[in-house]
């Protein structure tokens, strides 16, 4: 819990600093937009965080955003599918992708980095091929206005993505921290061989983490597609996997596996969005976003390394 308290304190201090530098940070419009982004990024960061807890990595998230966005646009705009069917299809495809990744990692014994790196390239290329490199969208959302409200609307002034993040975070908190399955995830991340000898089906546990990651990417892709209403397959969701990794690491997930929390990941995602908000409000070139991300990941890894050495000595 110490990590979560520390990162939350950083978030509070950063919010105070941003407010002092630019009081517009506390404007209703800015807070709503920030909450919307925290909601979207937090959801798929949780999925990537679950994979990291098992000692794996998922680099395919950003490309999945492009593929799912393209497919959703085709389903709704060109094929005329009812929106519940389109959403169900996207989530089922996401689950299938997760199962495929899990199979390659656990049964073919391929490195997660290689599997998801190939996915990053393949899904992006497939999205560009399907869309013929054309930018897609949803127009005025005629015929599926309800879906638009569910993804871009508000509940008592709170953006829907943030409401969904709260719901998903609570469910995943129970799953990760109050269930046998959650204990299995941590056990596999700490020592896979020991977990296997203790009777845990490590292959199933690891494979399921990639299903969770892909499913969270599916939810995030739907929200992002309607948020932007513009899906360019060559750039949609670019580098979003790095945002998720940064949020997870910043939130206390160890890249060695076996450590992490849902609360920490959500706070990490919020901290990254506040940092980006600071860049925008102060008029700093947006190209420095990646420099900020890289610095955050580096600091997180260095901190994790130092803490790991201290635990080993004690």
ABEGO torsion letter per residue (X at the ends): XAAAAAAAAAAAAAAAAAAAABAAAABAAAAAAAAAAAAAAAAAAAAAAAAAAAGBBBAAAAAAAAAAAAAAAAAAAAAGBBAAAAAAAAAAAAAAAAAAAAAAAAAAGBBAAAAAAAAAAAAAAAAAAAAGGBBBBAEAGBGAAAAAAAAABBBGGBBAAAAAAAAAAAAAAAAAAABAAAAAAAAAAABAAAAAAAGBBAAAAAAAAAAAAAAAAAAAAAAAAAAAGBBBAAABGBGAAAAAAAAAAAAGBBAAEGBEBAAAAAAAAAAAAAAAAAAAAAGBBAAAAAAAAAAAAAAAAAAAAAAAAAAAAX
